[in-house]
Amino acid sequence: MSKLSIITKGFIKDNPTFVLVLGMCPTLATTTSAMNGLEMGLATLFVLVLSNMVISAIAPLVPDKVHIPVYIVVIATFVTVLQFVMQAYTPGAYQTLGLFIPLIVVNCIVLGRAEAFANKNGIVDSALDGIGIGLGFTASLTVIGIVREILGSGSIFGWKFISGDGILAFVMAPGAFLALGYLMVLFNKFLKKN
């Protein structure tokens, strides 16, 4: 498998949100705006790439009986680093995303990639897999956030371009399910054509 195909596979064919349907908690909860979706996606990308690299490096040394707890400790370490960095440099984003940053530790995307890819492949390939999956997750969260923000408040990345109120349902939980469902259908129809 080529290096580019590792990245594009995670971005398109194995998109964690629209194809694999993983990470639904942050997907539905944090995509009330495009910026929130982008920030959550980038936070997950950071943890995914670094944890994949470390797990790939230590996998041969970890006994099979304890590999899951060891992987969780590695992931939790990077989430803690991410929390400290966000609190110091982007406190607004940290306040907005709040509880969902620590929950990256148990995000099935991160642990799933550690188990399915990183522990069986080299460091570079694991980093590329993390980049591909992370970019796919970031793009899907951002697109869902864009749709919800446009329909819910008539703005995009905070820039209001439609006067008046939007459709209230898209700012609330039902809008997340509607936007996700329709975007999944469109994404999968696009994949079948290509």
N, C-alpha and C positions, 0 to 999 in steps of 0.2 A: 504494500500500500504506500503510495507516495505521500510526501509530507503535506502537500496541498490538499490531497483528498482526505486526509485526517481532519483538517480544519473544516473543509466544506461539508463533510459528512455530518459533523456536529451542528453545523449551521443550518443545513437544509434537510438531508435525508433522515437524520436522527435528531431533529429539532426537539429539545426537551419539552417545550410547551405544546406545540401544535401537532407533533407526531407521537412522541412518547408519553405525553400527558403526565409529566412529572412536575413537582414543585408548584402544585396548584394553590397552596396556602398563600405564599407571597404573591403569586400571580393575581389572584383574585383580590387580595387585601391591599396591595400597595399601588395598584395601577389606576388610582383615581385621577392622576395627571400624568402627562408624558414625562415630566421631570422626575417624579417619584419612581416610575417604571425604569427610567434610565439609571437612576442612582442605585436602585435595588439590584438591577442587572449587573452593574459595574462592581458592586460590592461582592456579589456572588462570583463573578468572573475572577476577581482578585483571589478569593479563597480557593476557588477551583483550580486555578493554575498552580499556585504555590503548594497546595496540599497534594495535587497529583504528582508534582515533581518530587516532593519529599517521600511520599508513599512509594513511588517507583524506586527510589534509592534504597529505602529500608526494607522493602518487601521480602527480599531473599533472607533477611536476618530475623524476620518475625515468624514465630511458630504459628501454624494454622489454627491452633486452639484459641489464640488471643489476637488474631489479626484485626477483627472488627473493633474491639476496644482500643487497640493501638491507633487504628485509623481515625477513630473519633477523637482521640487525644490530639492527634496531629491537626485535624480540622479545627478543633476547639482552640488550639493555639493560634492559628491564623485568624480565626474570628475575633479572638481577644485583641490581637494586634490591630485588626481592622477597626474594632470599637474604639481603641485608644486614638488611632489616627483620625477617625471621623470626629470624635469628641474634640480633639485639638484643632483640626483644620477645617472641618465642615460641620459645626455644631447644629446648624439649621437642618441639614440633611439627616443628621443623627437623630434629632428631635422628631422629625417627620416620620422616619422609618421605625424609630423606637424599638419595640419588641421584636420586630422581624429580623434585625441584625443578629442578635444572639441565636435566633432560630435557624440560621444558616448551618449551624453545627449539625442539626438533624435533618437538613434538607436532603431529600432522597436523590436529588441530582448529584450533589457532591459526593455522598457516600456511595451511590451507585457507580459513578465513574471511577472511584477509587477501587471498588471491588471488581468491576467489569473490565477496566482498561489499565489503570495505573499499576496495579500489582503484577501485571503480566507483560508490561512493555517497558522500554527504556525511558530515561528521563526526558529526552528531547521529544519523543513521540507523545509521552504523557502530558508534557507542557502544551504541545500543539492540540491534543485532544481537549485539554482544559480551555484553551483559547477558542476552539471551534464551538464546543458546547456552551461556554460562557457567552460568546458573542451571539449565538443563537438564542439563548435565554434573554440576554439584554435586548436584542432586537425585538423579540416577541413581546416582552414586557413594555417596551417603549411604544410599539405599535398599538397594543391594547390601551395603553395610557393615552395615546393621541386620539384614538377613536372615542374613548370615554370623555376626554376633556373637550373635544370639539362638540360632541352631542350633548354633554352635560352642562357645559358653561360657555360654549361659543368661543373658546380660546385654544391656543396651542403653545406649549411651553410658557404659559402664563400671559402670553400676548393675546388680548381680547380683540377679536376681529368681527364678532357678531354681537350686535347690541341686544339687550334684553336677556331673559333667562333661557337656559337650555332645557333639556328634558331631564327632570329631577332623577328619574330612575337610573340614568347613566352615571350619576355621581354616587349612587348608593349601590349596595350589593347586587341587586338584580341586574344592573347595568354591566357589572363585571361578567356575570354568566352569559348575558346576551352577546356582549362584544366578543368574549372568548369563543363562544359557540359558533358564531358567524365567521369569525376569522379562522377558526379551525377548518371549517368547511371550505372556505376559499383557498387556504394554504394547501389542503389535501387535494383539492381539484387541480390546482396548479401543478402539484407533484405528479399526479397521474397523467397529465398532458405531456410532461417532459420525460 
